[in-house]
Amino acid sequence: MAEPIQPATVLSTTDLTPNVRQLVLLPQHKLDFSPGQWVSLKLPVGPHPPLTRAYSMAEPASPAGTLTLVFDRVPQGLGSNYLYQLRVGDIVSLSGPYGKFLLPPRSDRALLSIARYTGLVPIHCMLKALKAADDPTPVFLIAVGPAEDELLYHVELLTLAITCSSFHYFPLVAPTEETAVAQVIDVLPPWLRSHHNAQPLLCGTKPFVQPLRQYLMEAGYERKEIRVEVYG
Ligand SMILES: Cc1cc2nc3c(=O)[nH]c(=O)nc-3n(C[C@H](O)[C@H](O)[C@H](O)COP(=O)(O)OP(=O)(O)OC[C@H]3O[C@@H](n4cnc5c(N)ncnc54)[C@H](O)[C@@H]3O)c2cc1C
């Protein structure tokens, strides 16, 4: 059954980096979602409105029922540029939650999470949920930003790596998806040798996720073992 579409009010807009913005929304009816899931926004733009675009929740469910979405400004991107001009008090239509990019059930497997740019958004939500639950699962995060000042959540993740012994953070900077893939493949082999049982989680655009999934399969992972979320 299709999820009902409902209005949500913009409560705040915050720039997290020069080209990444956070919106906090209050939907009319509270959504029950799991970290890693997304909502579908219906935007009044484009040649055949509404334009439908997916955005992952960046923060776990809150008692107040707010939804935190984080997105980058895509050059000429209709959806992201529309979201960029929203102001406090504006209304957006959305439905959801959707998606199967979820944390695996608790096990003794470490998590190997690899994300480029706003691909980090659903993984950030998962990290916050693990921390809130005091979950001791070891997490390795390789996060690639297109520039140093576009490393999303960088200070927060550095702090988490210092304060939480089970969390390991490897920030990388690469201007394109192709160079990002090359950099990740450069750092992965020794890590895969010492943590061959880790559960991979990949998120980002197709040119980033697909070659890395292929690389992990050549390294011995089965396709269905690798959890992926592909943007666009
Ligand atoms: C399940 C799911 C969850 C998503 N969650 C998020 C999220 O949390 N944050 C977020 O920023 N985006 C997210 N996206 C992508 C988002 O839905 C839009 O595709 C993106 O904002 C671009 O839309 P646009 O209309 O501005 O540009 P378009 O004109 O539709 O896209 C132009 C090009 O940009 C590529 N692209 C897609 N997403 C991005 C991106 N984020 N950054 C750069 N290029 C992109 C597309 O492959 C396309 O080739 C998600 C997509 C999916 C399918």
PDBQT file of the ligand as one rigid body, heavy atoms in Angstrom, charges set to zero:
ROOT
HETATM    1  C1  LIG A 301      17.232   6.130  -1.293  1.00  0.00    +0.000 C 
HETATM    2  C2  LIG A 301      17.899   7.481  -1.566  1.00  0.00    +0.000 A 
HETATM    3  C3  LIG A 301      18.289   8.276  -0.511  1.00  0.00    +0.000 A 
HETATM    4  C4  LIG A 301      18.888   9.521  -0.776  1.00  0.00    +0.000 A 
HETATM    5  N1  LIG A 301      19.306  10.281   0.278  1.00  0.00    +0.000 NA
HETATM    6  C5  LIG A 301      19.941  11.450   0.030  1.00  0.00    +0.000 A 
HETATM    7  C6  LIG A 301      20.428  12.259   1.105  1.00  0.00    +0.000 A 
HETATM    8  O1  LIG A 301      20.236  11.931   2.283  1.00  0.00    +0.000 OA
HETATM    9  N2  LIG A 301      21.091  13.395   0.795  1.00  0.00    +0.000 N 
HETATM   10  C7  LIG A 301      21.310  13.777  -0.506  1.00  0.00    +0.000 A 
HETATM   11  O2  LIG A 301      21.951  14.835  -0.727  1.00  0.00    +0.000 OA
HETATM   12  N3  LIG A 301      20.853  13.066  -1.537  1.00  0.00    +0.000 NA
HETATM   13  C8  LIG A 301      20.153  11.914  -1.305  1.00  0.00    +0.000 A 
HETATM   14  N4  LIG A 301      19.668  11.190  -2.346  1.00  0.00    +0.000 N 
HETATM   15  C9  LIG A 301      19.755  11.767  -3.706  1.00  0.00    +0.000 C 
HETATM   16  C10 LIG A 301      18.555  12.712  -3.943  1.00  0.00    +0.000 C 
HETATM   17  O3  LIG A 301      17.362  11.956  -3.987  1.00  0.00    +0.000 OA
HETATM   18  C11 LIG A 301      18.653  13.467  -5.267  1.00  0.00    +0.000 C 
HETATM   19  O4  LIG A 301      18.899  12.551  -6.311  1.00  0.00    +0.000 OA
HETATM   20  C12 LIG A 301      19.741  14.525  -5.252  1.00  0.00    +0.000 C 
HETATM   21  O5  LIG A 301      19.452  15.531  -4.285  1.00  0.00    +0.000 OA
HETATM   22  C13 LIG A 301      19.854  15.173  -6.654  1.00  0.00    +0.000 C 
HETATM   23  O6  LIG A 301      18.574  15.628  -7.046  1.00  0.00    +0.000 OA
HETATM   24  P1  LIG A 301      18.429  16.936  -7.956  1.00  0.00    +0.000 P 
HETATM   25  O7  LIG A 301      17.004  16.979  -8.430  1.00  0.00    +0.000 OA
HETATM   26  O8  LIG A 301      18.971  18.128  -7.252  1.00  0.00    +0.000 OA
HETATM   27  O9  LIG A 301      19.405  16.652  -9.167  1.00  0.00    +0.000 OA
HETATM   28  P2  LIG A 301      19.187  15.722 -10.435  1.00  0.00    +0.000 P 
HETATM   29  O10 LIG A 301      19.117  16.580 -11.619  1.00  0.00    +0.000 OA
HETATM   30  O11 LIG A 301      18.093  14.759 -10.212  1.00  0.00    +0.000 OA
HETATM   31  O12 LIG A 301      20.538  14.872 -10.359  1.00  0.00    +0.000 OA
HETATM   32  C14 LIG A 301      21.636  15.168 -11.138  1.00  0.00    +0.000 C 
HETATM   33  C15 LIG A 301      22.686  14.085 -10.985  1.00  0.00    +0.000 C 
HETATM   34  O13 LIG A 301      23.177  14.068  -9.641  1.00  0.00    +0.000 OA
HETATM   35  C16 LIG A 301      23.406  12.724  -9.203  1.00  0.00    +0.000 C 
HETATM   36  N5  LIG A 301      23.171  12.708  -7.760  1.00  0.00    +0.000 N 
HETATM   37  C17 LIG A 301      22.201  12.062  -7.053  1.00  0.00    +0.000 A 
HETATM   38  N6  LIG A 301      22.301  12.350  -5.742  1.00  0.00    +0.000 NA
HETATM   39  C18 LIG A 301      23.348  13.182  -5.607  1.00  0.00    +0.000 A 
HETATM   40  C19 LIG A 301      23.927  13.815  -4.512  1.00  0.00    +0.000 A 
HETATM   41  N7  LIG A 301      23.434  13.689  -3.268  1.00  0.00    +0.000 N 
HETATM   42  N8  LIG A 301      25.005  14.617  -4.733  1.00  0.00    +0.000 NA
HETATM   43  C20 LIG A 301      25.494  14.795  -5.971  1.00  0.00    +0.000 A 
HETATM   44  N9  LIG A 301      24.983  14.218  -7.070  1.00  0.00    +0.000 NA
HETATM   45  C21 LIG A 301      23.908  13.426  -6.891  1.00  0.00    +0.000 A 
HETATM   46  C22 LIG A 301      22.415  11.893  -9.972  1.00  0.00    +0.000 C 
HETATM   47  O14 LIG A 301      22.987  10.615 -10.203  1.00  0.00    +0.000 OA
HETATM   48  C23 LIG A 301      22.235  12.649 -11.268  1.00  0.00    +0.000 C 
HETATM   49  O15 LIG A 301      23.102  12.142 -12.238  1.00  0.00    +0.000 OA
HETATM   50  C24 LIG A 301      19.076   9.956  -2.110  1.00  0.00    +0.000 A 
HETATM   51  C25 LIG A 301      18.666   9.136  -3.168  1.00  0.00    +0.000 A 
HETATM   52  C26 LIG A 301      18.082   7.915  -2.909  1.00  0.00    +0.000 A 
HETATM   53  C27 LIG A 301      17.642   7.062  -4.076  1.00  0.00    +0.000 C 
ENDROOT
TORSDOF 0
